[in-house]
Amino acid sequence: MPASYQNSSPYFTTTQSNGYLDVWNYRNFPAQTDDILYQVELQYQYRPDLLAYDLYNDVNLWWVFASRNPDVIQDPIYDLVAGTQIYIPKITTLKQALGI
């Protein structure tokens, strides 16, 4: 039986067949006027999961930062470096976009 991904997963919109994921369907977060410009602190360097937990109370939303900032973050872990400025969606915007 194929795995079922939750709304908070980057794979939620990717189709599955015979237990395998198809070509990844990228989940985009377009810019919003109320997004927060944030400078990554040293404690979150290489740890998008910790940042997601502290902001959204959910480590599984680590991928949102790369999705929202594709011009800054190519690698969701190693491009999250202290001092880097990224935009962060507010929790209300994120919940609405993901349907959670």
C-alpha positions in Angstrom: 0.0 0.0 0.0 1.5 3.4 -0.9 2.4 5.9 1.8 0.0 8.7 2.4 1.6 12.1 3.1 0.1 14.7 5.4 -0.7 18.2 4.3 2.4 19.5 6.0 4.7 17.3 3.8 6.5 18.6 0.7 5.3 15.5 -1.1 1.6 15.9 -0.3 0.7 17.1 -3.9 3.0 14.6 -5.6 1.1 11.7 -7.2 1.9 8.1 -6.2 1.5 4.8 -8.0 2.4 1.3 -7.0 4.0 2.5 -3.8 6.3 5.0 -5.5 6.3 8.7 -5.8 6.0 10.2 -9.3 8.0 13.3 -10.4 8.0 15.7 -7.5 5.3 18.3 -7.7 7.0 21.4 -6.2 4.9 23.2 -3.5 5.4 27.0 -4.0 4.7 29.7 -1.4 4.3 33.0 -3.3 5.4 36.2 -1.6 2.9 37.8 0.7 3.0 41.4 2.0 2.9 40.2 5.6 5.9 37.8 5.3 8.5 38.4 7.9 12.1 39.2 6.8 14.3 37.2 9.1 18.0 36.9 9.6 19.0 33.3 10.4 20.6 33.1 13.9 23.5 30.8 14.7 21.3 28.4 16.7 19.4 27.6 13.5 22.4 27.2 11.1 21.9 24.0 9.2 18.8 23.3 11.3 15.6 24.2 9.4 13.8 21.7 11.5 14.5 23.6 14.7 13.5 26.9 13.2 10.2 25.3 12.0 9.6 23.9 15.4 10.2 27.2 17.1 8.1 29.2 14.6 5.3 26.7 13.7 5.5 24.1 16.5 6.1 21.4 13.8 9.5 20.1 12.7 8.0 18.7 9.5 7.6 22.2 8.0 11.4 22.6 7.6 11.0 22.7 3.8 8.8 25.8 3.8 11.9 28.1 4.1 13.4 26.8 0.9 10.1 26.8 -0.9 9.4 30.4 0.1 13.0 31.6 -0.7 14.1 29.7 -3.8 16.5 32.6 -4.8 18.4 32.3 -1.5 18.1 28.6 -0.5 18.9 25.9 -3.0 19.8 23.3 -0.4 17.3 23.4 2.5 19.9 22.5 5.1 23.4 23.7 4.0 22.1 27.1 2.6 20.5 28.0 6.0 23.6 29.8 7.3 23.7 32.3 10.1 23.3 35.8 8.8 21.3 34.8 5.7 18.1 36.8 5.3 15.0 34.9 4.3 11.3 35.6 4.2 9.2 33.5 6.6 5.4 33.1 6.0 3.2 33.8 9.0 1.7 30.8 10.7 -1.8 31.9 9.6 -0.7 32.2 6.0 1.0 28.8 6.1 -2.0 27.0 7.6 -4.3 28.5 5.0 -1.9 27.5 2.1 -1.5 24.0 3.4 -5.0 23.4 4.6 -4.0 22.5 8.1 
